[in-house]
Amino acid sequence: MKKIGLFVYRFLPIILILALGGYLRLHKIDQYMTFLGDEGRDVLTVKRMIVDGKWTLLGPTASVGGFFMGPIYYYFMLPFLWAWKLNPVGPAIMVALFGIVTIFLVYYTGKKMISPRVGIIASLFYALSPLVISYSRSSWNPNIVPFFALFSIYFLWRSARYDSWNDLFWELVQKHIQKKLFWILFVLLILWFINTFHSVLTPFILAGIVSYILNPLVDFLVFKLKLSRTMCALIIYFIIVLL
C-alpha cells in the first residue's frame, strides 16, 4: 500500500496533466472535430479498403508538387474507422489518443534530457495549448507528426549521448513511418512470411498466397509503370517464385 501511495505521489502531476489533456481532446469530439475535403477523402479511401477490399499503397496527394505520399496513415485509420462502423469520429479519436500519448512523451523527453520539473512544465503547456488541442480533435495526417517528431528527437539524443545503435535503429524506423514509407515495412513483413513458411508450403502455393497479400502493390506498379494489371501481377508472382 505504501508503494502504491508513493507511486501516486510521484506521478500525480503527470497523471493529472494527462487526464486534463485527454478531457480537452476527447470531450464532445464528435461535435467539435473538423471534417472537410481532405478528411473526407481519407475516410472514403479507408472505407473502400474495409468494405470493398481495395487495398492501396498510394497515400494522399501532396499539397505542393502533385506527388503521392505513402499510405501508412490510412492503415492507422483503418481499425478505428472499422470499430466505429465507418463513422469519421473513430479516426478523430485516434488522433486525440496520439495527442495524449504525445503529452506524456513531452514530459518524458523533458525529464530525461533536462529535469522532471522541465518535463512537467513542458507537458502542461503542450496539454493546454489551444492550437495543439484544435489539431488533436480531427483526423488529418499531419496532426500526428508531433508524436513522431518528438520520438525522433528523443532517440536521436539517446543515440548521440549513449552511442547506442539500438536507439539509432528505432530512430530510423520512426523516420520511415514519419515519411510514410509504408512499403519498406510491408516488404519486410512479406520477407518474414516467406522465411517462416517456405518449408511448409510448396513454392507455387506460397507464391500465390503472397501475391494475394501483395495485391495493393499491383495497383502501385500499374500506376507507376503504366503497365496492365495482369502484367504487373505476373511480374510479382514470378519474382516471389524465384525467391
PEJO-V740873 format. One record per pair of residues at least 4 apart in sequence whose C-alpha atoms are under 8 Angstrom apart, sorted by the first residue. I is the first residue (numbers start at 0). J is the second residue. Records with the same first field share a line. If there is no record, write none. Layout:
# PEJO-V740873
I: J ; J
This chain:
# PEJO-V740873
0: 4
1: 5
2: 6
3: 7
4: 8
5: 9
6: 10
7: 11
10: 14
11: 15
12: 16 ; 119
13: 17 ; 103 ; 106 ; 119 ; 122
14: 18
15: 19
16: 20 ; 122 ; 123 ; 126
17: 21 ; 99 ; 102 ; 103 ; 126
18: 22
19: 23 ; 126
20: 24 ; 99 ; 102 ; 126 ; 127
21: 25 ; 26 ; 95 ; 96 ; 99
22: 26
23: 132
24: 28 ; 95 ; 98 ; 99 ; 132 ; 133 ; 135 ; 136
25: 92 ; 95 ; 136
27: 31
28: 32 ; 88 ; 91 ; 92 ; 136
29: 88
31: 136
32: 88 ; 91 ; 136 ; 137
33: 136 ; 137 ; 138
34: 38 ; 39 ; 137 ; 138
35: 39
36: 40
37: 41 ; 139
38: 42 ; 138 ; 139
39: 43
40: 44
41: 45 ; 59 ; 73
42: 46 ; 80 ; 87
43: 47
44: 48 ; 73
45: 49 ; 73 ; 74 ; 76 ; 77 ; 80
46: 50 ; 51 ; 80 ; 85
47: 51 ; 52 ; 53 ; 54
48: 52 ; 53 ; 54 ; 55
49: 53 ; 77 ; 81
53: 215
54: 214 ; 215
55: 70 ; 215 ; 216 ; 218 ; 219
56: 69 ; 70 ; 181 ; 182 ; 215 ; 216 ; 218 ; 219
57: 67 ; 68 ; 69 ; 70 ; 219
58: 67 ; 68 ; 69 ; 70 ; 71 ; 72 ; 73
59: 67 ; 68 ; 69 ; 70
60: 65 ; 66 ; 67 ; 68
61: 65 ; 66 ; 67 ; 68
68: 179
69: 178 ; 179 ; 180 ; 181 ; 182
70: 74 ; 179 ; 180 ; 181
71: 75 ; 176 ; 179 ; 180 ; 181
72: 76 ; 140 ; 179
73: 77
74: 78
75: 79
76: 80 ; 89 ; 90 ; 93
77: 81 ; 90
78: 82
79: 83 ; 89 ; 90 ; 92 ; 93
80: 84 ; 85 ; 86 ; 87 ; 88 ; 89 ; 90
81: 85 ; 89
82: 89
83: 87 ; 88 ; 89
85: 89
87: 91
88: 92
89: 93
90: 94 ; 137 ; 138
91: 95 ; 135 ; 136 ; 137 ; 138
92: 96 ; 136 ; 137 ; 138
93: 97 ; 138
94: 98 ; 135 ; 136 ; 137 ; 138 ; 142 ; 143
95: 99 ; 135 ; 136 ; 137
96: 100
97: 101 ; 135 ; 143 ; 146
98: 102 ; 135 ; 143 ; 146
99: 103 ; 126
100: 104 ; 146
101: 105 ; 145 ; 146 ; 149
102: 106 ; 122 ; 123 ; 125 ; 126
103: 107 ; 122
104: 108 ; 146 ; 149 ; 150
105: 109 ; 118 ; 121 ; 122 ; 125 ; 149
106: 110 ; 115 ; 117 ; 118 ; 119 ; 120 ; 121 ; 122
107: 111 ; 118
108: 112 ; 118 ; 153
109: 113 ; 114 ; 115 ; 117 ; 118 ; 119 ; 121
110: 114 ; 115 ; 116 ; 117 ; 118 ; 119
111: 115
113: 117 ; 118
114: 118
115: 119
116: 120
117: 121
118: 122
119: 123
120: 124
121: 125
122: 126
123: 127
124: 128
125: 131
126: 131 ; 132
127: 131 ; 132
128: 132
129: 133
130: 134
131: 135
132: 136
133: 137
134: 142
135: 142 ; 143
137: 142
138: 142
139: 143
140: 144
143: 147
144: 148 ; 177
145: 149
146: 150
147: 151 ; 173 ; 174 ; 177
148: 152 ; 177
149: 153
150: 154 ; 170 ; 173
151: 155 ; 170 ; 173 ; 174
152: 156
153: 157
154: 158 ; 166 ; 167 ; 169 ; 170
155: 159 ; 166 ; 167 ; 170
156: 160
157: 161 ; 162 ; 163 ; 166
158: 162 ; 163 ; 164 ; 165 ; 166 ; 167
159: 163
163: 167
164: 168
165: 169
166: 170
167: 171
168: 172
169: 173
170: 174
171: 175
172: 176
173: 177
174: 178
175: 179 ; 180 ; 181 ; 183
176: 180 ; 181
180: 184
181: 185
182: 186
183: 187
184: 188
185: 189
186: 190
187: 191
188: 192
189: 193 ; 209
190: 194
191: 195
192: 196
193: 197 ; 205
196: 200 ; 205
197: 201 ; 202 ; 205
200: 204 ; 205
201: 205
202: 206 ; 240
203: 207 ; 240
204: 208
205: 209
206: 210 ; 236 ; 239 ; 240
207: 211 ; 236
208: 212
209: 213 ; 239
210: 214 ; 232 ; 235 ; 236 ; 239
213: 217
214: 218 ; 232
215: 219
216: 220
217: 221 ; 228 ; 231 ; 232 ; 235
218: 222 ; 228
219: 223
220: 224 ; 225 ; 226 ; 231
221: 225 ; 226 ; 227 ; 228 ; 231
222: 226
226: 230 ; 231
227: 231
228: 232
229: 233
230: 234
231: 235
232: 236
233: 237
234: 238
235: 239
236: 240
237: 241
238: 242
